[in-house]
């Protein structure tokens, strides 16, 4: 079966805009109450991408920041893609990875076992079905 992999990179500013837009849709008065916020992106020990919106001015009260899991981020970024008319396949496997300072949405169609190798400066797609050919090429 043919395989296709798409990579959509979001800059930190684009992720921040998408998260703020998502929060405003969920809670219309959120932006006024929160004020200016900054974005923190990180990878959890489990390998899952996480984000946090932190107010620029210290706030009193129980809500010092707003945290987002990979599932939350994925939902908000897919909505942002739809608003921007970026075509996305419905059935592709979607996952998020940090790539440098950017957030990478990886969409795979076809064989779900073949996972991309994400490095700081490149993304390589390794197909396990090609392993015998690569091994033969290295020896001869």
N, C-alpha and C positions, 0 to 999 in steps of 0.2 A: 504494500500500500504506500502511496506517496506520502511524504512528510513535509510539513511546512512549519517554520518557526518565525514568529514576528517579535520584534523588540520595539517597544515604544518607551522612549526615555522622557522622563518628566524632570525638569529642573526643580530645585527647592522652592523657587518662587511659584512655579506652576502647581506644585503640591500644596503649598500654603494657600494659594487662591482657591483650589478645589476644596480643601478642608473648610476654609472659612465659608465658602458658598454652601457647602453641605450643612454646616452648623446653622447658618442663617435660614436655610429651608426647614430644618428641624425645629428651630426655636427662633421665630422672627425677631425678637428683641435681643438676641445673643450678642451681636456685634457692638451694640451700644453699651451693653453691660460689661462686655469683656474688654473693650478698648483695643489698642494695638497689641498684636501677639507675635511671637516668634515661633519658628518650627524647629523641633528637634527630631531627627531621624536616627534610628539605631537598629541593630540586629540583636534580637534576644539570644540567650544561650541555646535555645531550641532551633535557631536558624531563621525564625520568623521575623519579618520586618515589623517595626513598631514606630509610631509617631506620637508626638506630644505637642500640643499648642500651649505655650506659656505666655501669660500676660507680660507686657513690657514693664508695667508698674506693679509693684507688689500689691496684692489684694488681701483684704481682710475676709474672713469667712472660710467655709470648708473647702471651697473649690480653688486650689492654687494652680491647677492646670487641667487640660483635657487630654486623655490618652486614647489612642486608636490602635486596635489590633490589625493584623494583616487583612483579616476579613472586612473590617470597617474600611480600611484604606482601599481595598480592591473595589468595594461597592461604590465608594465616592469617586474613585478614578474612572470607573466604567461609566458612571453618570456624566462625568466631565467630558469623556470621549464622545458620548452621545450628543451632548450639547454642542460640542465642537465639530460634529459630523465626521468623526474619525471612524471609518468602517471597522467593525469588529465581528469575528465569527461567533455565532451563538454556541457552538459545540466544542470549541477549542478549550484545552486545559489552560487555565490562567493562573499565574503566580507572580509574586513580587520579589525583587532582589535589589539590594543597594549596589550601585555601580559608581564608585567614587562618591561624589556628592549628590548624584542623581538617583532617582528611583526608577527602576526598569520594570515595566510590565512585559512579561514573557507570555506569549500565546502559542501553544503547540497544538497542531492538528496532525492526526495520523497516529503513529506509534507513541503512546504515552510513556514507554519505558526509556526512551532516549532523552536524557536530560542535558541541558546546556551547561557548560563549564563557564562560570562568570568570574572574571578577574577584574582588577582595578581598571585596566585599560583595554580589555577586549572581552568578547563573548565568543566562545567556540562551541559549535554544535557537534558532539561526538555521537555517531551512530554505532551502537554495539554490534550491529550486523556487519559492519565493516572491519571489525577487530581482526579476523583472519587475514584479510588483505593487507592491513597495516603491518601485521606481524611478518607476513611473507616478504613484504617490501623492505623491511628493516634487515632481514637476514640475507637478502640476495641482491 
